[in-house]
Amino acid sequence: MPKQLSTGKIKGTIGDLTFYKSQDGLMVKQKSEVSADRIATDPAYARTRENGREFGRAGKTGKVIRAAFSSLLSQVADNRVVSRLLQAIMVAQKSDTTSVRGERSIITGDATLLERFDFNIKSPLGAVLLAQFSAAVNRVTGAMTITIPAFVPVKTIKAPDGATHFKVLGAAAAIDFVDETFVTASSASASIAYGLQEEGEVTLTQNLPANSEDHLFLVLGIEFYQQFNGSLYPLNSGNFNALTIVKVDAA
C-alpha cells in the first residue's frame, strides 16, 4: 500500500485515488473499477464472494474472542491485535477439510491453531515468562487450570525497567460461536515482589460450567506494577504486560 510522502496532508478522494490516515501513517489507494453489484452477482467473482463470507465469519469470531477477554485486553497494549487475531483465525478456518469454500469456520476448523496467540505482540509471553508451565482442561468439571512450578522471580520473569512487582493472571471462556455468546471466569495471584526470593508454586483455576459443549479457551498473562509509597500502580499503561492463549479445547 503506497504512502503519502509529501508534507501536505490530504484526506478524501481525488479522481480514482483515495487518501486516508491509518496507524501506519498517511496512505493512498486506488478506487476499484468493479461495482459492488457486479461482485455480488457476476459468476466470475464467485471466489471473491466465498472469500468475503469467510473473512466476515472470521471477523465475528475474533470479535467474540476479544469480548470474552475484554477485561484483560484493556490492560494489554497492542494496536494491531484485531488484524493479527483475524489473520490467525483465517488460518484456523482454512484448516477445515469438510466444508465447502465460503462456509469454512473456526467450528469445523482446527481451533487449537490459536494456541500461543499473543494479544500483545510487543510483549509475547514466551519472552516474559521463562519458566515452564502447564495448562489443563477438564471439560467434565469445567475446571481450567494453569500451574507454574516454584520459581525465583528475577530468574524466571523478564520484567521491564521500573517494575517492582507483578501478578500472574488467568482467564477462561466457554464460547458459543454460533450464537456469539460466552461464559468467562478469571483469577490472579497475589502481587509478587520482583526479587531473588523463591516463590512457591502458582496455581490458577478458573471454573466454567461443567460438561460444556462450547469451545474452551484458557489464557495466561503477566501484569507489571511499580510500588510507590506503599501502593502498587500499573506500569506504563500495560505496554509490557503479556497475555496469551495457552490452551484451546474444541467441543
N, C-alpha and C positions, 0 to 999 in steps of 0.2 A: 504494500500500500504506500503510494508516494506521500511525502510530507511537504508542507509549505516551508520554504527556506528563506523567503524574503522577510524583511522587518515589518511589512504591512500585514495586519491580521485581517483575514477575510472569512466571513461566515455566510452561508447561504449558497444559492445556485446561480452560476453564470454559464449560459449555454448548456452544454451537456456535462459540466463539471460541478460537483457539489463539494463545498468547503465546510469542514466541521472540526470541532475540538474533541479530542479523546484523551485518555490518560497517557497516551504516548506523545501528546502534543497536537499541533495543528495539522490536519490531514486533508487530503483531497481524493475524491474518487469519481469515476466516470459513470454517468447515469446509464442504466440498462436500456437498450433499444427494444427489448421484448416486453410486451404489455403483460400485466398480471392476468388478464383474461386468457391470453394465449397460453401462458404457463399452466393455467388451471384446466384447460380443455384440450390442447393440442397433444396428440399421441406421441409426438416427438419429444415431449417434455415429461413423459411418464416417470422416467428415472428421477427427474428433478422433484416431482411431486412425492415420490417414495422417500427420497432423502429428506424432504421437508417435513413429512409426517414423523419420521424417526427423530429428526432434530427437535421438533416440538415436544415429542414424548420425553426425550432426554432432558429438555428444559424443565418440564413439570417434575420429573424425577429429582433433579438437582434442587429444585425449589423446596420440595417436601423434606429432603435430607437436611438442607440448611435450616429450615424451620424447626425441625426436630432438635437440633443442637444450637439454636439461636442464642440461648443464654450464655453459652461458652464462646460462640463465634464473635459476640460483641466485644470480647476481651482479646481477640486474636487479630492482628493487623495483617491483612493481605488483600490488596485491592484487585487481585486477579482471581480470587477464589471461585467466583461464579463461572468464568470461562474455563478455568482449569478443571473444575468438577464436571462441567458439561462435557469436556473432551474425554475425561476418564469414563463417564457414563456411556458415551458413544462407543468406546472400545468394548465395554461390557455388553452393550446391546448387540454389537456385531458378532459376539461370540455365540449368539442364538443360532442354532443349526436346525431348528424345527419350523420357525415362522417364515412366511414369505417376505420378500423385500418390502419395506414400508410398514411392516407390522412387528418388527423385532422390538423387544423391550427388555428392561432390567429383570422383569419377572421370569422370562424364559431364557434370558442370557445368563452369563456367569457373574453373579453379583460379587463373588469373592475377589474379583479383579480390582475392586475398590479398596481392598485391604492395603494398608501402608500409604493411603492418600493423606497428604499433609495439608491441613487447612491453612497453614501459614508457611508458605514456601520460603520466607525469609528466615524461618527458624524451624527446620524439619526436626521431628522427634529424634531421629537417629543421630543427629548432631548435638542434641541437648542431653538426652538420657543415654549414657554409655553402658549401663547395666543391662543384662538380660532380664526379661520379664515374661510372665505367662498370661495368656488371656483365654478364659474358659467360658463356654456357653452351656447351660443346662436348660434345654428347651422345656423339659417336663416341669421343672420347678420355677422356671423363669429367672433363675439366678445367673447374672453376668458378672464374672469375677476377674479382676486384674491383681496380680501378685508380683511385687518387686522384692527380691531377697534382701537380707540385711546389707547395708552399704555405708560407705563413708562419703558424705556429700561432695567434697571437693574433688574426689577421685571418680565420682560417678556422674555428677551433673556439671555440664558446661554452662556456667552462669555468666551473664553479661556484667560489665563493669557497673559497680554501684549496687548490685543485688546483695542483700544480707540474708534473705530468707526466700523460701519457695514453698509451694504446695503441689501435691500430686492430685490431679483431677481425673475422675472417671465419669462417664455417662453412657447410657444405653438407650436404645429406641427400638420399639417394635413398629415397623412401618408398613402400612397397607397402601401399596402403590396404585391400586385400582381406585379406591375411594379418596386417596391422598390424605389419609389421616395417620396419626401416630400416638403412641403412648411412650413416655420417657421416664427415666429415673436417673439420679446422679448422686455422687458422693465426692468427698475430698478429704485428704489427710489434714491433720493439724499443720500449722506453719512449722517449717523445719529450718533451723539455722544453717546457713551455708558455711560449714566449718569442717574440722578434721575429726569430729566425734563420730563414733559408729552408731548408726541408726538401725533399729530393728526392722524386721520385715514389714512392708506396707501392703495391706490387702484392702482393696476397694471392691465392695459387692453392690451391684445395682439389681434390684428385684423388679422384673417385668411380670406381666400376667402369665400364669402357668399355662403350658400347652398352647401357646400362641401359634397361629397358623401364618403369621406375617414374617417378613424378613426382619432379622435381628441384627442390629449394628451396635458395636462397642467401640468407644473412643477413649483415648488416654491423652492427658495433657499435663504440662508443667507450667505453672504460673509464678512469676518472679515478683518479689517485693523488696522495698527498702525501708529499713527501720529508722524512724526519726522521733526523738523524744518519747520513746516507748511505744509508739504506734507504727503500724505497718501500712505502707502506701504502695499501690500497684506501680510497677516500674515502667516508665516511658510508654504509657498508653498501649501496652500489650505488644509492642513490636518484637519482643524477644520470646514471647510465650509460644509454646508448641502445643499443637492439637492434631491428633492423627487417628484415622480409623484403623484399629488394630485387629478387629475380628468382624466377619460378616457370616451369618448363618442363614441360608436360604430356606424358605418353608418347604 
